[in-house]
Amino acid sequence: MLARHHDPIIAIATAPGRGAVGIVRVSGRDLDAFAQALLGRPLQPRHAHYLPFPDADSHAIDHGLALRFPRPHSYTGEDVLELQAHGGPVVLQMLLARCLEVAAGGALPGLRLAEPGEFTERAFLNGKLDLAQAEAVADLIDATTSAAARSASRSLAGAFSQDIHALRDALVHLRMLVEATLDFPEEEIDFLRKADAQGQLSNLQQLLATVLARATQGALLREGITVVIAGQPNAGKSSLLNALAGAELAIVTPIAGTTRDKVQQTIQIEGVPLHVVDTAGLREAGDEVERIGIARAWDEIAGADAVLFLHDLTRSDAPDHAAADAAIADTLRARLPRGVPVIDVWNKCDAASGEAAVPAGTGTGAAVRLSARTGEGLDALRRKLLEVAGVQALPEGVYIARERHLQALRATDEHLTQATAQLLAPTPALDLLAEELRLAQNALNSITGEFGADELLGVIFSRFCIGK
């Protein structure tokens, strides 16, 4: 994709399907002649012109608005022409075909259909956005919660990039000190001490910790976590999914083993998306279909970020039930990766006799007692889910982030830790210190795209929609 970024490009910029308005967008160099040939009149920059969009026989395909944005004051940094017509698929395809026809006639040689994300890629290549801001465009479009949308908007406005640039500038200053010391070895340690290199490095690590904490919360808003409901048949797993979702998504019957395959629903708790999965009851399978369902349940559990281990409080005193729960707990401990939280959830508290005692659980932290039928205890479970997800009170400055951003920030932290060790060594190896600082800067640069492989850029922009 990168090798073709000088070609003029065109795409329908609005979502597929019918709508009140649809937009055809063109980006390239010197679009004045193309607009004149297509529309039969010049367009004043940054003004909306209501006019017909003629076909080859001068019959109107539609009437709508045409807007021209000369470079560099446009989304892509190139000349941009937008045609806003009625949003019918046929109308937009006719308008797109007419644009390509006029271009092929000599008005805009080389005009081609844009690839996914290519308009935003042009904006990045022309310095209108850095890479973190470009990714925020897609994240804003894909946001599933209002909190995620606000965070993506802050990233698009440059909040994340500004923090990365502040880190990088402090790092560059520190690198200058070390490189100068290497160039004048006779002043080595005195020079660094005079400049308080250790204090600067410590401040840099503190700033990085703040940025990483904000980015971690932003990544949680973007990605959410996967929560799997597991337990014996008839513990109320499907009822709990329905209660959390506020809808009858899963079939609920008194018959054990009703759920044979997973049922998944994304819910929101305080703006955080949680992908909740209901699974088949865990027991010795009675038939082949159930056996397959149970095997799939364990596959889902193995990939979970958190597990709700559901127990039936009305049967907590039954020896066979307790033994089966203990066997499931042993398997959970064996199969789950270290650090995956398990929440013991004791269901059917409304039907339990009196104040039935909650047995000692196998999960992480205090057990939750609830009734999926009446809703009692659901708020406590929601708070527990936010706790195990790592959600903190979201500051106003939180910005959206991706896993690759977190990896880059963690790599930066590791290099700064190694740099600190070199600086504090009895005999500092300044060449190794300089190298760790260089690697830390490269990791930061990969976030904003000031240093990155073409392959990485291609992957990122290919995940956008066509008109972006």
C-alpha positions as CSV (number, residue, x, y, z in Angstrom):
1,M,0.0,0.0,0.0
2,L,2.7,2.4,0.9
3,A,4.4,2.3,-2.5
4,R,1.2,3.6,-4.2
5,H,0.5,6.6,-2.0
6,H,0.9,9.2,-4.8
7,D,-2.0,7.8,-6.8
8,P,-5.3,9.7,-6.6
9,I,-7.9,7.6,-4.7
10,I,-11.6,7.4,-4.4
11,A,-14.1,5.6,-2.2
12,I,-17.6,5.7,-0.8
13,A,-16.9,7.1,2.6
14,T,-20.2,6.3,4.3
15,A,-21.3,2.9,5.7
16,P,-22.8,0.3,3.3
17,G,-26.6,0.3,3.0
18,R,-29.3,2.9,2.7
19,G,-29.1,6.3,4.4
20,A,-30.2,9.9,4.1
21,V,-26.8,11.0,2.9
22,G,-23.9,9.2,1.3
23,I,-20.5,10.6,0.6
24,V,-18.0,9.9,-2.2
25,R,-14.5,11.1,-1.3
26,V,-11.6,11.7,-3.7
27,S,-8.0,12.5,-2.5
28,G,-5.1,13.4,-4.7
29,R,-3.0,16.3,-6.2
30,D,-4.6,19.2,-8.1
31,L,-8.3,18.2,-8.2
32,D,-9.4,21.5,-9.7
33,A,-9.5,20.2,-13.3
34,F,-11.2,17.0,-12.3
35,A,-13.9,18.8,-10.4
36,Q,-14.5,21.1,-13.4
37,A,-14.7,18.1,-15.8
38,L,-17.0,16.2,-13.5
39,L,-19.4,19.0,-12.4
40,G,-19.0,21.5,-15.2
41,R,-18.1,24.4,-12.9
42,P,-15.2,25.4,-10.6
43,L,-15.6,25.0,-6.8
44,Q,-14.7,27.6,-4.3
45,P,-12.5,26.1,-1.6
46,R,-14.2,25.1,1.6
47,H,-17.6,26.1,0.4
48,A,-20.6,23.8,0.0
49,H,-22.1,24.0,-3.5
50,Y,-25.5,22.6,-4.2
51,L,-25.6,21.3,-7.8
52,P,-26.5,18.4,-10.0
53,F,-24.1,15.5,-10.4
54,P,-24.4,14.8,-14.2
55,D,-23.8,11.5,-16.0
56,A,-22.1,11.2,-19.4
57,D,-25.2,12.5,-21.2
58,S,-25.6,15.5,-18.9
59,H,-28.6,13.9,-17.1
60,A,-28.5,14.3,-13.3
61,I,-27.6,11.2,-11.4
62,D,-28.6,13.1,-8.3
63,H,-28.5,16.6,-6.8
64,G,-26.3,17.2,-3.7
65,L,-23.4,19.1,-2.2
66,A,-19.9,19.3,-3.5
67,L,-17.0,20.5,-1.3
68,R,-13.4,21.0,-2.3
69,F,-10.6,21.2,0.4
70,P,-7.2,22.3,-1.1
71,R,-4.0,20.8,0.3
72,P,-2.6,21.0,2.9
73,H,-5.8,22.0,4.8
74,S,-7.7,18.8,4.4
75,Y,-8.1,15.5,6.2
76,T,-5.4,13.7,4.1
77,G,-3.1,16.7,3.5
78,E,-3.9,16.4,-0.3
79,D,-6.6,18.0,-2.3
80,V,-9.9,16.4,-1.3
81,L,-13.2,16.5,-3.1
82,E,-16.4,15.3,-1.4
83,L,-19.7,14.6,-3.1
84,Q,-22.6,14.4,-0.8
85,A,-25.6,12.7,-2.4
86,H,-28.6,10.8,-1.2
87,G,-27.5,7.6,0.5
88,G,-28.9,4.9,-1.7
89,P,-26.4,2.2,-2.7
90,V,-27.3,2.5,-6.5
91,V,-26.9,6.3,-6.5
92,L,-23.5,6.1,-4.8
93,Q,-22.3,3.4,-7.1
94,M,-23.4,5.4,-10.2
95,L,-21.6,8.5,-8.9
96,L,-18.5,6.5,-8.1
97,A,-18.5,5.0,-11.6
98,R,-19.0,8.4,-13.2
99,C,-16.0,9.8,-11.2
100,L,-13.8,6.9,-12.5
101,E,-15.1,7.4,-16.0
102,V,-14.2,11.2,-16.0
103,A,-10.8,10.4,-14.5
104,A,-10.1,7.8,-17.1
105,G,-10.9,10.4,-19.8
106,G,-7.8,12.3,-18.8
107,A,-9.2,14.6,-16.0
108,L,-7.4,12.7,-13.3
109,P,-5.0,10.0,-14.6
110,G,-4.4,7.0,-12.2
111,L,-7.5,7.4,-10.1
112,R,-8.2,4.1,-8.4
113,L,-10.4,2.7,-5.6
114,A,-8.9,3.3,-2.2
115,E,-7.8,0.4,0.0
116,P,-9.1,0.1,3.6
117,G,-7.7,2.9,5.7
118,E,-5.9,4.6,2.9
119,F,-7.3,8.1,3.4
120,T,-6.1,8.0,7.0
121,E,-2.8,6.5,5.9
122,R,-2.4,9.6,3.6
123,A,-3.1,11.8,6.6
124,F,-0.4,10.0,8.5
125,L,2.1,10.1,5.7
126,N,1.5,13.8,5.1
127,G,1.9,14.7,8.8
128,K,-1.7,15.5,9.6
129,L,-1.9,12.7,12.2
130,D,0.7,10.6,14.0
131,L,0.2,6.9,14.2
132,A,-1.5,6.9,17.6
133,Q,-4.0,9.5,16.4
134,A,-4.6,7.5,13.2
135,E,-5.4,4.4,15.2
136,A,-7.7,6.5,17.4
137,V,-9.8,7.3,14.3
138,A,-10.6,3.6,13.9
139,D,-11.1,3.2,17.7
140,L,-13.6,6.1,17.7
141,I,-15.5,4.4,14.9
142,D,-15.5,1.0,16.6
143,A,-16.2,2.3,20.1
144,T,-18.8,0.2,21.9
145,T,-19.3,2.4,25.0
146,S,-19.5,6.2,25.5
147,A,-16.4,6.0,27.8
148,A,-14.4,4.3,25.0
149,A,-15.7,6.9,22.5
150,R,-14.6,9.8,24.8
151,S,-11.2,8.2,25.3
152,A,-10.7,7.7,21.6
153,S,-11.7,11.3,20.9
154,R,-9.0,12.4,23.4
155,S,-6.4,10.3,21.7
156,L,-7.5,11.6,18.3
157,A,-7.1,15.2,19.6
158,G,-3.5,14.3,20.6
159,A,-3.6,13.7,24.3
160,F,-1.8,10.3,24.2
161,S,0.7,11.6,21.6
162,Q,1.5,14.6,23.8
163,D,2.4,12.4,26.7
164,I,4.5,10.2,24.5
165,H,6.3,13.2,23.1
166,A,6.9,14.5,26.6
167,L,8.5,11.2,27.5
168,R,10.5,11.2,24.4
169,D,11.8,14.8,24.8
170,A,12.9,14.0,28.4
171,L,14.6,10.8,27.1
172,V,16.4,12.7,24.3
173,H,17.7,15.2,26.8
174,L,19.0,12.4,28.9
175,R,20.6,10.7,25.9
176,M,22.4,13.9,25.1
177,L,24.0,14.0,28.5
178,V,25.2,10.4,28.2
179,E,26.4,10.8,24.7
180,A,28.3,14.0,25.7
181,T,29.9,12.2,28.5
182,L,31.0,9.4,26.2
183,D,32.6,12.1,23.9
184,F,34.4,13.6,26.9
185,P,35.4,10.6,29.0
186,E,37.7,12.7,31.2
187,E,34.6,14.3,32.8
188,E,32.5,11.1,33.0
189,I,30.9,10.7,36.4
190,D,31.3,14.3,37.6
191,F,29.5,15.5,34.5
192,L,26.5,13.1,34.9
193,R,26.3,13.9,38.6
194,K,26.3,17.6,38.0
195,A,23.5,17.2,35.5
196,D,21.6,14.9,38.0
197,A,21.2,12.2,35.4
198,Q,19.9,9.8,38.1
199,G,17.2,12.3,39.2
200,Q,16.2,12.8,35.5
201,L,16.0,9.1,34.9
202,S,13.9,8.7,38.1
203,N,11.5,11.4,37.0
204,L,11.3,9.9,33.5
205,Q,10.3,6.5,35.0
206,Q,7.6,8.2,37.2
207,L,6.1,9.9,34.2
208,L,6.2,6.6,32.3
209,A,4.3,4.9,35.1
210,T,1.6,7.5,34.9
211,V,1.3,7.2,31.1
212,L,1.2,3.4,31.3
213,A,-1.5,3.4,34.0
214,R,-3.7,5.7,31.8
215,A,-3.0,3.6,28.7
216,T,-3.8,0.4,30.6
217,Q,-7.2,1.8,31.6
218,G,-7.8,3.0,28.0
219,A,-7.0,-0.4,26.6
220,L,-9.5,-1.9,29.0
221,L,-12.2,0.5,27.7
222,R,-11.3,-0.5,24.1
223,E,-10.9,-4.3,24.6
224,G,-12.8,-5.2,27.7
225,I,-12.4,-8.6,29.2
226,T,-13.8,-12.1,28.5
227,V,-15.7,-13.6,31.5
228,V,-16.8,-17.2,31.4
229,I,-19.6,-18.6,33.6
230,A,-18.7,-22.1,34.6
231,G,-20.2,-24.7,37.0
232,Q,-22.3,-27.8,37.4
233,P,-25.6,-28.2,35.3
234,N,-28.6,-26.4,36.7
235,A,-26.5,-24.0,38.9
236,G,-28.2,-21.1,37.1
237,K,-25.5,-20.1,34.5
238,S,-27.9,-19.2,31.8
239,S,-30.1,-17.4,34.2
240,L,-27.1,-15.4,35.4
241,L,-26.2,-14.5,31.8
242,N,-29.7,-13.3,31.1
243,A,-29.7,-11.3,34.3
244,L,-26.4,-9.6,33.5
245,A,-27.5,-8.9,29.9
246,G,-31.0,-7.8,30.9
247,A,-32.5,-10.0,28.1
248,E,-33.5,-13.6,27.6
249,L,-30.5,-14.7,25.6
250,A,-30.1,-18.3,26.8
251,I,-32.8,-21.0,27.2
252,V,-33.5,-21.7,30.9
253,T,-35.3,-24.9,32.0
254,P,-35.2,-27.1,35.0
255,I,-33.7,-29.8,32.9
256,A,-30.0,-30.3,33.6
257,G,-27.8,-30.0,30.5
258,T,-30.0,-27.6,28.6
259,T,-27.1,-25.5,27.4
260,R,-25.0,-27.6,25.0
261,D,-22.9,-24.8,23.3
262,K,-21.7,-21.4,24.4
263,V,-23.9,-18.3,24.4
264,Q,-22.0,-15.0,24.4
265,Q,-23.1,-11.5,25.0
266,T,-21.2,-8.2,25.5
267,I,-22.4,-6.1,28.4
268,Q,-21.3,-2.8,29.8
269,I,-20.5,-2.0,33.4
270,E,-19.6,1.6,33.9
271,G,-18.4,2.0,30.4
272,V,-16.2,-1.2,30.4
273,P,-17.2,-3.9,27.9
274,L,-17.4,-7.4,29.3
275,H,-17.8,-10.3,27.0
276,V,-19.8,-12.8,29.1
277,V,-19.9,-16.4,27.9
278,D,-22.4,-19.0,29.2
279,T,-21.1,-22.6,28.8
280,A,-22.4,-26.1,29.1
281,G,-22.6,-27.6,32.7
282,L,-19.5,-29.4,33.8
283,R,-20.0,-33.0,34.6
284,E,-19.4,-36.5,33.2
285,A,-21.1,-36.3,29.8
286,G,-24.3,-38.4,29.3
287,D,-24.1,-38.4,25.5
288,E,-21.8,-37.4,22.6
289,V,-23.4,-34.0,22.0
290,E,-23.1,-33.1,25.6
291,R,-19.5,-34.3,25.7
292,I,-18.6,-32.0,22.8
293,G,-20.3,-29.1,24.6
294,I,-18.4,-29.7,27.8
295,A,-15.1,-29.9,25.9
296,R,-15.9,-26.5,24.3
297,A,-16.7,-25.1,27.7
298,W,-13.3,-26.0,29.0
299,D,-11.8,-24.4,25.9
300,E,-13.6,-21.2,26.7
301,I,-12.5,-21.3,30.3
302,A,-8.9,-21.7,29.2
303,G,-9.1,-18.5,27.2
304,A,-10.9,-16.4,29.8
305,D,-9.7,-13.3,31.5
306,A,-11.9,-14.1,34.5
307,V,-14.1,-17.1,35.5
308,L,-17.4,-17.0,37.4
309,F,-17.5,-20.3,39.2
310,L,-21.3,-20.7,39.8
311,H,-22.6,-22.8,42.8
312,D,-26.1,-23.8,43.7
313,L,-26.6,-22.5,47.3
314,T,-29.7,-24.7,47.8
315,R,-27.5,-27.8,47.4
316,S,-24.4,-26.6,49.3
317,D,-24.9,-29.2,52.0
318,A,-25.3,-32.1,49.6
319,P,-22.1,-34.3,49.7
320,D,-22.3,-35.3,46.0
321,H,-22.7,-31.6,44.9
322,A,-19.8,-30.5,47.1
323,A,-17.6,-33.3,45.7
324,A,-18.4,-32.3,42.1
325,D,-17.7,-28.6,42.9
326,A,-14.4,-29.6,44.4
327,A,-13.5,-31.7,41.3
328,I,-14.3,-28.7,39.1
329,A,-12.2,-26.4,41.3
330,D,-9.2,-28.8,41.0
331,T,-9.5,-28.8,37.2
332,L,-9.8,-25.0,37.1
333,R,-6.6,-24.7,39.1
334,A,-4.8,-27.1,36.8
335,R,-6.0,-25.6,33.5
336,L,-6.2,-21.9,34.1
337,P,-3.1,-19.7,33.6
338,R,-1.6,-18.2,36.7
339,G,-3.2,-14.9,37.6
340,V,-6.6,-15.5,36.0
341,P,-9.1,-14.6,38.7
342,V,-11.9,-17.0,39.7
343,I,-14.9,-15.6,41.5
344,D,-17.1,-17.9,43.5
345,V,-20.7,-17.0,42.9
346,W,-23.4,-18.7,45.1
347,N,-26.7,-18.5,43.2
348,K,-30.3,-19.1,44.3
349,C,-30.0,-17.3,47.6
350,D,-33.7,-16.5,47.4
351,A,-34.5,-20.2,47.5
352,A,-31.9,-21.3,50.1
353,S,-33.3,-22.2,53.5
354,G,-32.8,-19.3,56.0
355,E,-29.3,-17.9,56.1
356,A,-27.6,-20.8,54.4
357,A,-23.9,-20.5,55.0
358,V,-21.6,-20.0,52.0
359,P,-19.0,-22.7,52.1
360,A,-15.3,-21.8,51.7
361,G,-14.7,-21.1,48.1
362,T,-11.9,-21.7,45.7
363,G,-11.9,-18.4,44.0
364,T,-10.0,-15.1,44.2
365,G,-11.2,-12.9,47.1
366,A,-14.6,-12.9,48.7
367,A,-17.5,-15.0,47.3
368,V,-20.6,-13.3,46.0
369,R,-24.0,-14.4,47.1
370,L,-26.9,-13.6,44.7
371,S,-30.1,-14.6,43.0
372,A,-30.1,-14.5,39.2
373,R,-33.9,-14.8,39.4
374,T,-34.6,-11.8,41.6
375,G,-31.5,-9.7,40.9
376,E,-30.4,-9.6,44.5
377,G,-26.6,-9.4,44.7
378,L,-26.1,-8.5,41.0
379,D,-24.7,-5.1,41.8
380,A,-22.1,-6.7,44.1
381,L,-21.1,-9.1,41.3
382,R,-20.7,-6.1,38.9
383,R,-18.5,-4.3,41.3
384,K,-16.4,-7.5,41.8
385,L,-16.1,-7.9,38.0
386,L,-14.7,-4.3,37.7
387,E,-12.3,-5.1,40.5
388,V,-10.9,-8.2,39.0
389,A,-10.7,-6.5,35.6
390,G,-8.4,-3.9,37.1
391,V,-10.7,-1.0,36.6
392,Q,-9.8,2.1,38.6
393,A,-11.6,5.4,38.9
394,L,-11.2,6.6,35.4
395,P,-9.5,10.1,35.3
396,E,-10.7,12.6,32.8
397,G,-7.4,12.4,31.0
398,V,-7.6,8.7,30.2
399,Y,-7.0,7.9,26.5
400,I,-7.7,4.9,24.3
401,A,-4.8,2.5,23.8
402,R,-4.1,-0.8,22.1
403,E,-2.1,-3.8,23.2
404,R,0.8,-2.8,20.9
405,H,1.0,0.5,22.8
406,L,1.1,-1.3,26.1
407,Q,3.8,-3.6,24.9
408,A,5.9,-0.6,23.7
409,L,5.4,1.2,27.0
410,R,6.4,-1.9,29.0
411,A,9.5,-2.3,26.7
412,T,10.4,1.3,27.4
413,D,10.0,0.7,31.2
414,E,12.3,-2.4,30.9
415,H,15.0,-0.5,29.0
416,L,14.8,2.4,31.6
417,T,15.2,-0.1,34.4
418,Q,18.3,-1.6,32.7
419,A,19.6,2.0,32.2
420,T,19.2,2.7,35.9
421,A,21.1,-0.4,36.8
422,Q,23.9,0.7,34.5
423,L,24.0,4.2,35.9
424,L,24.1,3.0,39.5
425,A,26.7,0.3,39.0
426,P,30.0,0.8,40.8
427,T,31.7,1.3,37.4
428,P,28.9,2.5,35.0
429,A,29.1,1.1,31.5
430,L,28.1,4.3,29.7
431,D,28.0,2.7,26.3
432,L,25.4,0.1,27.6
433,L,23.5,2.9,29.3
434,A,23.4,4.9,26.0
435,E,22.2,1.8,24.2
436,E,19.3,1.1,26.7
437,L,18.2,4.8,26.3
438,R,18.3,4.5,22.5
439,L,16.1,1.3,22.7
440,A,13.7,3.0,25.0
441,Q,13.3,5.9,22.6
442,N,12.8,3.5,19.7
443,A,10.0,1.8,21.6
444,L,8.3,5.2,22.2
445,N,8.7,6.2,18.6
446,S,6.9,3.0,17.5
447,I,3.8,4.3,19.2
448,T,3.5,7.5,17.2
449,G,5.0,6.1,14.0
450,E,8.2,8.2,14.0
451,F,10.0,4.9,13.8
452,G,8.3,1.8,12.4
453,A,8.4,-0.8,9.7
454,D,6.3,-0.5,6.6
455,E,4.8,-3.9,7.4
456,L,3.5,-2.6,10.7
457,L,1.9,0.5,9.1
458,G,0.3,-1.7,6.4
459,V,-1.3,-4.0,9.0
460,I,-2.6,-1.1,11.1
461,F,-4.3,0.8,8.2
462,S,-5.6,-2.3,6.5
463,R,-8.0,-2.8,9.4
464,F,-9.8,0.5,8.7
465,C,-13.0,0.8,6.7
466,I,-12.6,1.7,3.0
467,G,-13.7,5.3,3.2
468,K,-11.3,6.2,5.9
